[in-house]
Amino acid sequence: DYKWVEGFVWSGISGKGKVPNYDFLNLQLSYRFKDLNSTFRIGGANLFENFHVQTYGGPTIGRFLYASWTFDIYEL
């Protein structure tokens, strides 16, 4: 999914300041192995690595990639 966030003024414990506009693209692909009662997933958040902050004074956020293989033990 694609997300665009309009800039806003942040006010909190870390201070008060402007957070600029930012956008990012998240994607996840899943494949179900019925005979193994499991699902394999790969994906990423912020795939284009648009570095941004979500709170004033907060850390800069970049790309996050992941893979997982989950098993449904109740289906055995």
N, C-alpha and C positions, 0 to 999 in steps of 0.2 A: 504494500500500500504506500501511496505517496502522501506526505503530510507537509503542509505549509502553515507556519505559525507567524501571525502578525506581531510585530514588536510591541512591547508593553513596558510600563513602568513597574519595577519590582520594589517592594517595600517590605523589609523584614529585619531580622537580627543582624544580618551582614551589611545592612545599610540600605540606601535608596538610590536607584539608578535605572537607566534604560537598558532593556534587553532588546537587541535589534532583531529584525525579521530573520527567520531561518527556515529551511526546508530539508527534507530527507526522504529517502526511499528505503522501505523495508521489504524483504522478500523471504519466503519460506517455501521449500519444496518437501513434500512428504510422500513416502511410499509405504504401503501396508503389506507386510508379509503374512498372509493369512495362515499358511501352514506352520509358521513359527510363532504365531500370536504376538507379533511385534510390529513396530513402526520405526522407520528410519527417517530422520529429518536433517536437512541442511538449510542454512539460511544466514541472513545478515541484516543488521540494522545500520542505517546510514551508509548504504552501499557506495555512494559517491564521495564519502568522507568529507562532507561539508562541515568543517569544524565550527562548533557553535556553543553558546552557553544558554542554559535554560533558566538560570537565576542570576541576579546581579551578584558579582563576587564569587560565583560558583566555578567549578572546573570546566575546562574546554572538553567537549565531547566529540569523539571521532567515530570511526567504524568499529563494529563489533560483529565477528563471524562465529558461527557455532555449528556443531553437528551433534546429534544424539540418536541413540538407539534404545527404545523402550520396549519392555516386555510386559504383557498382561498376564500375570500369574494366576488370575482368577479364571482364565479361559483354558487352562491346561487340563 
